[in-house]
Amino acid sequence: MTEPEQHRYFAYAEGLGRAHGHVLEAGSFEAAAVGYTELYTPPVDTEDEIRVFVADLDGGQEHCFVIDLSDGQAEPCN
Protein backbone atom coordinates (compact mmCIF):
# COMPACT_ATOMS: atom_id res chain seq x y z
CA MET A 1 0.00 0.00 0.00
CA THR A 2 1.35 3.42 -0.91
CA GLU A 3 1.18 6.30 1.52
CA PRO A 4 -0.77 9.40 0.48
CA GLU A 5 1.20 12.41 -0.70
CA GLN A 6 2.16 14.58 2.26
CA HIS A 7 1.05 18.22 2.40
CA ARG A 8 1.90 21.01 4.80
CA TYR A 9 -0.95 22.18 7.02
CA PHE A 10 -1.36 24.72 9.79
CA ALA A 11 -3.63 23.51 12.60
CA TYR A 12 -4.96 25.14 15.75
CA ALA A 13 -7.64 24.41 18.31
CA GLU A 14 -10.70 26.46 19.14
CA GLY A 15 -10.10 28.36 22.34
CA LEU A 16 -6.35 28.58 21.80
CA GLY A 17 -6.31 30.54 18.56
CA ARG A 18 -3.89 30.75 15.66
CA ALA A 19 -1.03 31.97 17.87
CA HIS A 20 -0.89 28.47 19.37
CA GLY A 21 -1.11 26.65 16.05
CA HIS A 22 1.49 24.34 14.53
CA VAL A 23 2.64 23.31 11.07
CA LEU A 24 2.19 19.60 10.33
CA GLU A 25 2.79 17.32 7.38
CA ALA A 26 -0.08 14.94 6.66
CA GLY A 27 -1.87 13.16 3.85
CA SER A 28 -5.18 15.02 4.31
CA PHE A 29 -6.92 17.77 6.26
CA GLU A 30 -8.48 15.16 8.53
CA ALA A 31 -5.15 13.44 9.19
CA ALA A 32 -3.63 16.83 10.08
CA ALA A 33 -6.46 17.51 12.56
CA VAL A 34 -6.01 14.14 14.24
CA GLY A 35 -2.21 14.51 14.22
CA TYR A 36 -2.47 17.95 15.84
CA THR A 37 -4.70 16.52 18.56
CA GLU A 38 -2.32 13.64 19.24
CA LEU A 39 0.81 15.82 19.36
CA TYR A 40 -0.38 18.93 21.16
CA THR A 41 -3.29 17.80 23.41
CA PRO A 42 -5.53 20.86 22.98
CA PRO A 43 -8.32 21.59 25.50
CA VAL A 44 -11.33 19.29 25.54
CA ASP A 45 -14.90 20.60 25.80
CA THR A 46 -17.64 19.28 28.08
CA GLU A 47 -18.74 16.73 25.45
CA ASP A 48 -15.23 15.18 25.31
CA GLU A 49 -14.57 16.76 21.91
CA ILE A 50 -11.90 19.00 20.40
CA ARG A 51 -12.57 21.45 17.56
CA VAL A 52 -9.55 21.87 15.26
CA PHE A 53 -9.11 24.24 12.32
CA VAL A 54 -6.74 23.12 9.56
CA ALA A 55 -5.43 25.29 6.71
CA ASP A 56 -3.51 24.06 3.66
CA LEU A 57 -0.33 26.13 3.55
CA ASP A 58 -0.02 25.83 -0.22
CA GLY A 59 -3.62 26.48 -1.28
CA GLY A 60 -5.00 28.44 1.66
CA GLN A 61 -8.14 26.32 1.94
CA GLU A 62 -9.30 25.81 5.55
CA HIS A 63 -11.49 23.13 7.14
CA CYS A 64 -12.83 22.60 10.64
CA PHE A 65 -13.10 19.21 12.37
CA VAL A 66 -14.64 18.03 15.62
CA ILE A 67 -12.68 15.15 17.10
CA ASP A 68 -14.61 12.89 19.47
CA LEU A 69 -12.14 11.57 22.02
CA SER A 70 -14.40 8.67 23.03
CA ASP A 71 -14.05 7.01 19.61
CA GLY A 72 -11.23 8.99 17.94
CA GLN A 73 -13.40 9.96 14.96
CA ALA A 74 -12.99 13.30 13.19
CA GLU A 75 -16.09 14.81 11.63
CA PRO A 76 -16.46 18.09 9.73
CA CYS A 77 -17.80 20.95 11.87
CA ASN A 78 -21.44 21.91 11.40
C-alpha positions in Angstrom: 0.0 0.0 0.0 1.3 3.4 -0.9 1.2 6.3 1.5 -0.8 9.4 0.5 1.2 12.4 -0.7 2.2 14.6 2.3 1.1 18.2 2.4 1.9 21.0 4.8 -1.0 22.2 7.0 -1.4 24.7 9.8 -3.6 23.5 12.6 -5.0 25.1 15.8 -7.6 24.4 18.3 -10.7 26.5 19.1 -10.1 28.4 22.3 -6.3 28.6 21.8 -6.3 30.5 18.6 -3.9 30.8 15.7 -1.0 32.0 17.9 -0.9 28.5 19.4 -1.1 26.6 16.1 1.5 24.3 14.5 2.6 23.3 11.1 2.2 19.6 10.3 2.8 17.3 7.4 -0.1 14.9 6.7 -1.9 13.2 3.9 -5.2 15.0 4.3 -6.9 17.8 6.3 -8.5 15.2 8.5 -5.1 13.4 9.2 -3.6 16.8 10.1 -6.5 17.5 12.6 -6.0 14.1 14.2 -2.2 14.5 14.2 -2.5 17.9 15.8 -4.7 16.5 18.6 -2.3 13.6 19.2 0.8 15.8 19.4 -0.4 18.9 21.2 -3.3 17.8 23.4 -5.5 20.9 23.0 -8.3 21.6 25.5 -11.3 19.3 25.5 -14.9 20.6 25.8 -17.6 19.3 28.1 -18.7 16.7 25.4 -15.2 15.2 25.3 -14.6 16.8 21.9 -11.9 19.0 20.4 -12.6 21.5 17.6 -9.6 21.9 15.3 -9.1 24.2 12.3 -6.7 23.1 9.6 -5.4 25.3 6.7 -3.5 24.1 3.7 -0.3 26.1 3.5 0.0 25.8 -0.2 -3.6 26.5 -1.3 -5.0 28.4 1.7 -8.1 26.3 1.9 -9.3 25.8 5.6 -11.5 23.1 7.1 -12.8 22.6 10.6 -13.1 19.2 12.4 -14.6 18.0 15.6 -12.7 15.2 17.1 -14.6 12.9 19.5 -12.1 11.6 22.0 -14.4 8.7 23.0 -14.0 7.0 19.6 -11.2 9.0 17.9 -13.4 10.0 15.0 -13.0 13.3 13.2 -16.1 14.8 11.6 -16.5 18.1 9.7 -17.8 21.0 11.9 -21.4 21.9 11.4 
